[in-house]
């Protein structure tokens, strides 16, 4: 394994740019994206965004448009939105971590190397998040949420890799058609 950007960059003078199109700025962008996403997960894990608070906000918004309404259907929608948030939030995290490691290091098989790392990072953040929530009076840490987070991480990362593969094969087909 080597750093993807080990040669001197002719344009920026940076010591990070062995791969075509990779420089310090692009590496910074992928890693800052990971850090921002983890920070966002941390903010979502606070008392401020507990189910009680977000449920009341959603109910208030729905009431503004629909007038007086039974809480139960709004609560069902709220619960579904929170579950989808877990699923896609950690799915996006796994994609961001995969892209960051792939951009940083050159390996023979990025998929075999960085998919387990991306899923491991998602697991670490999910477990930490649930542990943090277990310390708050308005939240509860649940192993079930870690499982949901990991399902989202695996499914979204697999979808990302599938779409990336399609895009690459489509690009090759267009390249062959132009010859």
Number of C-alpha atoms within 10 A of each C-alpha: 8 10 17 21 23 16 15 14 19 9 8 12 12 15 14 21 25 17 17 9 9 16 25 16 12 16 20 13 12 19 18 14 17 21 15 12 18 19 12 12 19 16 13 15 19 15 15 12 14 16 16 12 12 14 20 15 13 15 20 15 12 15 15 10 8 9 10 11 11 10 13 10 11 18 16 12 14 19 14 12 12 14 16 15 17 22 23 19 20 32 26 20 28 33 23 21 26 25 20 22 22 20 20 24 16 16 16 8 9 15 14 10 15 20 22 14 16 25 25 16 18 27 19 12 19 25 20 15 22 19 15 16 21 14 11 14 8 15 18 15 19 14 13 10 17 23 16 19 28 24 18 26 28 23 16 21 24 16 14 16 16 12 12 12 12 12 12 12 12 12 12 12 11 11 10 9 8 7 5
